[in-house]
Amino acid sequence: MVFAFVVAFTICEIMTRVLYKNESILFPRYHTNFQYGRYTIRGIRPNSEYWMSSIDGSWKYVTNNKGFRNTKDFTYAKPANMIRVLSLGDSHTQGYEVRQDFTFSAMLERFLNHHSKKAEVINSGVSGFSTAEELVFLENEGIKYNPDVVVLGFFANDFEDNIKAGLFGLDSQNHLTEESYQHIPGVRIQNVIYSIPGVQWLSENSYFYSLLFNNVWNYFKAKIGKESESEYAVQTSTTVSGYPVALAAALIERMQRFCSEHGIRFIVVDIPSLSEHYHYNSSMPQELLERLTAAHVEYISSQSLLQQFDGVAEMHVPHGHNHISELTHMLIGMEISRRLLSSANITKEK
């Protein structure tokens, strides 16, 4: 039976590589659950080292003892005279389809240190994260690292993901309400399958396993998405409006107030979405931008960063999951660096 299974799997692997290799991706998901205060949410497995591959290349991922995409561990206590930046976001911030040292967080740290500013940038981005989960992480865990600056990467699918998470909602007065204290989609099954010897190797090397796993994953993700769209009329384009925008705005405004109360500079980055090859869209509809402006939230627009490159450069990886490219990461990192270096005093007094 074992021999028959191995033979069948090998045949399926060969067929998948012949028929679908160029379209296939080896993007293993390494989520597990974390307890932050009252909340149980997902994060990336600590002390991991793994590879992701597609037709565009292969990228090595290393996580520290907290599951952050950093090669070093961080203590809660911030070293003296250190500028500490906390990056929040989803897979774009984490750096899918980008080398470890070329995420905007890594570039920001390198740039600040090169300009004689002793700095640490904690990349706490988690694939699939919503603004709601990022808020939970900031208030219950991120604040413990005593950051001077918090950078929030906002992407277009956050509108839908905030509703899927179910952690927060809005009352009749559009005030933010706490609805649930747990959101760990797919984590339980991952905890089981990654305890089986050999599964990690398959997830990084087998196109057939990846095709099978991702199809099942996308089926359940689409099912949850349809339920959300039915209830809240969520759209994943820049025309989104109404409840999803109001919820996203309320979440960001709460982050802004929280950071202000703790003397932390708060910057929101508009992570561009792919329009077509060499072209992009803003992830922030006008209604959301107006809310952020009224709340005096500092933000970096994708238009100010990328307009000169529109139609010319690859601002997203052309295949795979079309995450932002290393060029876009560099531009984001450089713009954050410019803003921080222009400040008279970056570090806050304690």
C-alpha positions as CSV (number, residue, x, y, z in Angstrom):
1,M,0.0,0.0,0.0
2,V,2.8,2.4,0.9
3,F,4.6,1.5,-2.4
4,A,1.4,2.1,-4.4
5,F,0.8,5.4,-2.7
6,V,4.4,6.6,-3.4
7,V,4.1,5.6,-7.1
8,A,0.7,7.3,-7.4
9,F,2.0,10.4,-5.7
10,T,5.1,10.5,-7.9
11,I,3.0,10.2,-11.1
12,C,0.7,13.0,-9.9
13,E,3.8,15.1,-9.1
14,I,5.3,14.5,-12.6
15,M,2.0,15.4,-14.3
16,T,1.6,18.6,-12.2
17,R,5.1,19.7,-13.0
18,V,4.6,19.1,-16.7
19,L,1.1,20.7,-16.9
20,Y,1.1,23.4,-14.2
21,K,4.7,24.2,-13.1
22,N,4.7,27.7,-14.6
23,E,1.4,28.5,-13.0
24,S,2.1,26.7,-9.7
25,I,3.5,28.3,-6.5
26,L,5.2,26.7,-3.5
27,F,4.0,29.2,-0.9
28,P,3.8,27.1,2.3
29,R,1.7,28.7,5.1
30,Y,3.4,28.5,8.5
31,H,0.7,29.9,10.8
32,T,0.2,29.0,14.4
33,N,-1.8,30.5,17.2
34,F,-0.7,33.2,19.6
35,Q,-2.3,34.5,22.8
36,Y,-2.2,38.3,23.1
37,G,-4.1,39.4,26.2
38,R,-7.7,38.3,25.8
39,Y,-7.2,37.6,22.1
40,T,-6.2,34.4,20.3
41,I,-5.0,35.3,16.8
42,R,-2.6,33.8,14.3
43,G,1.1,34.5,13.6
44,I,4.0,32.9,11.8
45,R,5.8,30.0,13.4
46,P,8.7,31.1,15.6
47,N,12.3,30.0,14.8
48,S,11.4,28.8,11.3
49,E,13.5,28.7,8.1
50,Y,11.7,27.8,4.9
51,W,11.6,28.6,1.1
52,M,8.9,29.9,-1.2
53,S,9.1,29.4,-4.9
54,S,7.3,30.3,-8.2
55,I,8.3,30.9,-11.8
56,D,9.8,34.3,-10.6
57,G,12.3,32.7,-8.3
58,S,12.8,31.4,-4.7
59,W,12.9,33.3,-1.5
60,K,14.2,32.3,1.9
61,Y,12.2,33.1,5.0
62,V,13.7,33.2,8.5
63,T,11.6,34.0,11.6
64,N,12.9,34.9,15.0
65,N,11.7,33.6,18.4
66,K,8.4,35.6,18.1
67,G,7.7,34.6,14.5
68,F,8.7,37.9,13.0
69,R,10.6,37.9,9.7
70,N,13.8,39.1,11.3
71,T,17.1,37.2,11.7
72,K,17.6,38.5,15.3
73,D,15.5,38.4,18.4
74,F,14.2,41.5,20.2
75,T,13.8,42.1,23.9
76,Y,10.8,44.1,25.1
77,A,13.3,46.6,26.7
78,K,14.6,48.9,24.0
79,P,18.4,49.5,24.1
80,A,19.5,53.1,25.0
81,N,19.6,55.6,22.2
82,M,17.9,53.2,19.8
83,I,15.2,54.1,17.3
84,R,12.7,51.3,17.2
85,V,10.1,51.0,14.4
86,L,7.3,48.4,14.5
87,S,5.9,47.4,11.0
88,L,2.4,46.1,11.0
89,G,0.7,44.5,7.9
90,D,-0.1,41.4,5.9
91,S,1.9,39.4,3.4
92,H,3.0,42.6,1.6
93,T,4.6,43.9,4.8
94,Q,6.0,40.4,5.7
95,G,7.5,40.4,2.3
96,Y,6.0,37.6,0.2
97,E,8.0,37.1,-3.1
98,V,10.8,39.4,-1.7
99,R,14.2,38.5,-0.3
100,Q,14.6,38.7,3.5
101,D,16.9,41.8,3.3
102,F,14.8,43.7,0.8
103,T,11.5,44.2,2.6
104,F,10.8,47.8,3.3
105,S,11.4,47.1,7.0
106,A,14.9,45.7,6.3
107,M,15.7,48.6,4.0
108,L,14.4,51.2,6.5
109,E,16.6,49.7,9.2
110,R,19.7,49.6,6.9
111,F,19.1,53.1,5.7
112,L,18.7,54.6,9.2
113,N,21.8,52.8,10.5
114,H,23.8,54.0,7.4
115,H,22.9,57.6,8.2
116,S,24.2,57.2,11.8
117,K,20.8,56.6,13.4
118,K,21.0,53.5,15.6
119,A,17.8,51.7,14.6
120,E,15.9,48.4,14.9
121,V,12.9,47.7,12.7
122,I,10.6,44.9,13.8
123,N,8.8,43.3,10.8
124,S,5.7,41.8,12.5
125,G,3.8,41.4,9.2
126,V,1.7,38.2,9.0
127,S,0.2,36.9,5.8
128,G,-3.5,37.2,5.7
129,F,-3.6,39.7,8.6
130,S,-6.4,42.3,8.6
131,T,-6.3,45.8,10.2
132,A,-8.4,44.3,13.0
133,E,-5.7,41.7,13.9
134,E,-3.0,44.4,13.5
135,L,-4.8,46.5,16.0
136,V,-5.0,43.6,18.5
137,F,-1.3,42.9,18.1
138,L,-0.4,46.5,18.5
139,E,-2.4,47.1,21.7
140,N,-1.5,43.8,23.4
141,E,2.0,42.8,22.2
142,G,3.5,45.4,19.9
143,I,3.4,48.1,22.5
144,K,5.6,46.0,24.8
145,Y,8.5,46.6,22.4
146,N,8.4,50.3,23.2
147,P,8.4,51.5,19.6
148,D,9.1,55.1,18.6
149,V,7.3,54.7,15.3
150,V,4.5,52.4,14.1
151,V,4.1,51.8,10.4
152,L,0.9,50.3,9.2
153,G,0.8,48.7,5.7
154,F,-2.8,48.9,4.4
155,F,-3.8,46.8,1.4
156,A,-7.1,46.7,-0.5
157,N,-8.2,43.3,0.8
158,D,-8.1,44.6,4.4
159,F,-11.7,45.8,3.9
160,E,-12.9,42.2,3.4
161,D,-10.5,40.7,5.8
162,N,-11.6,43.0,8.7
163,I,-15.1,41.7,8.3
164,K,-14.0,38.0,8.0
165,A,-12.0,38.4,11.2
166,G,-15.1,39.3,13.2
167,L,-13.1,40.9,16.0
168,F,-14.6,44.3,15.7
169,G,-17.8,45.9,14.4
170,L,-19.6,49.2,14.4
171,D,-22.6,50.2,16.4
172,S,-25.5,52.4,15.2
173,Q,-23.3,55.5,16.0
174,N,-20.4,54.1,13.9
175,H,-18.4,53.6,17.1
176,L,-16.0,50.6,17.2
177,T,-17.2,47.6,19.2
178,E,-15.5,44.4,20.3
179,E,-17.3,41.4,18.9
180,S,-15.0,38.4,19.3
181,Y,-11.6,37.5,20.9
182,Q,-10.5,34.7,18.6
183,H,-9.6,34.5,14.9
184,I,-7.3,31.6,13.8
185,P,-8.5,30.5,10.4
186,G,-6.8,27.3,9.2
187,V,-4.4,27.3,12.2
188,R,-5.7,24.1,13.9
189,I,-5.3,22.0,10.8
190,Q,-1.8,23.5,10.2
191,N,-0.8,22.7,13.7
192,V,-1.7,19.1,13.0
193,I,-0.2,18.6,9.5
194,Y,3.1,20.3,10.3
195,S,3.6,18.0,13.2
196,I,3.8,15.1,10.7
197,P,7.4,14.4,9.6
198,G,8.0,15.3,6.0
199,V,5.1,17.6,5.5
200,Q,7.2,20.8,5.6
201,W,9.5,19.3,2.9
202,L,6.5,18.5,0.8
203,S,5.1,22.0,1.2
204,E,8.3,23.5,-0.1
205,N,9.2,21.0,-2.8
206,S,6.1,19.2,-4.1
207,Y,4.0,21.0,-6.8
208,F,1.2,18.4,-6.5
209,Y,0.9,18.8,-2.7
210,S,0.9,22.6,-3.1
211,L,-1.8,22.4,-5.8
212,L,-3.9,20.2,-3.6
213,F,-3.4,22.2,-0.4
214,N,-4.0,25.6,-2.1
215,N,-7.1,24.5,-3.9
216,V,-8.6,23.3,-0.6
217,W,-7.5,26.5,1.2
218,N,-8.9,28.8,-1.5
219,Y,-12.2,26.9,-1.5
220,F,-12.8,27.6,2.2
221,K,-11.5,31.2,1.9
222,A,-13.9,31.9,-1.0
223,K,-16.7,30.4,1.0
224,I,-16.1,32.7,3.9
225,G,-15.7,35.6,1.5
226,K,-19.0,35.0,-0.1
227,E,-20.7,35.0,3.3
228,S,-19.1,38.4,4.1
229,E,-20.0,39.9,0.8
230,S,-23.6,38.8,1.2
231,E,-23.9,40.4,4.6
232,Y,-21.9,43.6,4.0
233,A,-21.6,44.0,0.2
234,V,-17.9,44.0,0.4
235,Q,-16.0,44.8,-2.8
236,T,-12.3,44.2,-3.2
237,S,-11.7,47.1,-5.7
238,T,-11.1,50.7,-5.0
239,T,-14.8,51.4,-5.4
240,V,-15.5,49.9,-2.0
241,S,-17.6,52.1,0.3
242,G,-20.0,52.1,3.1
243,Y,-19.6,49.7,6.1
244,P,-16.2,48.2,5.1
245,V,-14.7,51.7,4.7
246,A,-16.2,52.9,8.0
247,L,-14.9,49.9,9.9
248,A,-11.4,50.2,8.4
249,A,-11.3,53.9,9.2
250,A,-12.5,53.3,12.8
251,L,-9.7,50.7,13.3
252,I,-7.0,53.0,11.9
253,E,-8.3,55.9,14.0
254,R,-8.1,53.8,17.1
255,M,-4.5,52.9,16.3
256,Q,-3.8,56.6,15.8
257,R,-5.3,57.5,19.2
258,F,-3.4,54.6,20.9
259,C,-0.1,55.6,19.4
260,S,-0.7,59.3,20.3
261,E,-1.5,58.4,23.9
262,H,1.9,56.6,24.1
263,G,3.9,59.2,22.3
264,I,4.4,57.0,19.2
265,R,4.6,58.4,15.7
266,F,2.0,56.6,13.5
267,I,2.4,56.3,9.7
268,V,0.0,54.5,7.3
269,V,1.4,53.2,4.0
270,D,-1.0,52.8,1.1
271,I,0.2,49.5,-0.3
272,P,-0.6,49.6,-4.1
273,S,-2.7,46.9,-5.7
274,L,-2.0,45.6,-9.2
275,S,-4.1,47.0,-12.0
276,E,-2.3,45.4,-14.9
277,H,1.3,44.7,-15.8
278,Y,3.4,47.9,-15.1
279,H,0.3,49.6,-13.6
280,Y,-1.2,50.0,-10.1
281,N,-4.1,51.2,-8.1
282,S,-4.3,52.9,-4.8
283,S,-5.7,50.6,-2.0
284,M,-7.4,53.6,-0.4
285,P,-10.7,54.9,-1.8
286,Q,-11.4,58.6,-1.5
287,E,-13.8,58.1,1.4
288,L,-11.1,56.5,3.5
289,L,-8.6,59.1,2.6
290,E,-11.0,61.8,3.7
291,R,-11.5,60.1,7.1
292,L,-7.7,59.8,7.6
293,T,-7.1,63.4,6.7
294,A,-9.9,64.6,9.1
295,A,-8.3,62.5,11.9
296,H,-4.8,63.9,11.1
297,V,-3.4,60.5,10.3
298,E,0.0,60.6,8.6
299,Y,-0.1,58.5,5.5
300,I,2.1,57.8,2.5
301,S,0.0,57.6,-0.7
302,S,0.9,55.1,-3.4
303,Q,0.5,57.9,-6.0
304,S,3.1,60.1,-4.5
305,L,5.5,57.1,-4.5
306,L,4.8,55.4,-7.7
307,Q,3.2,57.8,-10.2
308,Q,6.5,58.4,-12.0
309,F,7.0,54.7,-12.5
310,D,3.4,53.9,-13.7
311,G,3.5,52.1,-17.0
312,V,7.3,51.7,-16.8
313,A,8.5,49.5,-14.0
314,E,7.3,46.3,-12.3
315,M,5.8,47.5,-9.1
316,H,4.4,44.0,-8.4
317,V,5.9,40.6,-9.0
318,P,4.5,39.6,-12.4
319,H,3.4,36.0,-11.5
320,G,2.6,34.1,-8.3
321,H,0.5,36.2,-6.0
322,N,1.5,39.5,-7.4
323,H,2.9,41.0,-4.2
324,I,4.7,44.3,-4.4
325,S,8.2,44.1,-5.9
326,E,11.5,44.9,-4.3
327,L,11.4,48.2,-6.2
328,T,8.2,49.1,-4.4
329,H,9.6,47.9,-1.1
330,M,12.6,50.1,-1.6
331,L,10.5,53.2,-2.4
332,I,8.4,52.7,0.7
333,G,11.5,52.2,2.9
334,M,13.2,55.3,1.4
335,E,10.1,57.5,1.9
336,I,9.7,56.4,5.6
337,S,13.4,57.0,6.1
338,R,13.2,60.4,4.6
339,R,10.3,61.4,6.9
340,L,12.0,60.0,10.0
341,L,15.4,61.7,9.3
342,S,13.7,65.0,8.7
343,S,12.3,64.9,12.2
344,A,14.2,66.8,14.8
345,N,13.7,64.1,17.4
346,I,12.7,60.5,16.4
347,T,13.0,58.7,19.7
348,K,10.5,59.4,22.5
349,E,11.5,60.2,26.0
350,K,10.6,57.8,28.8
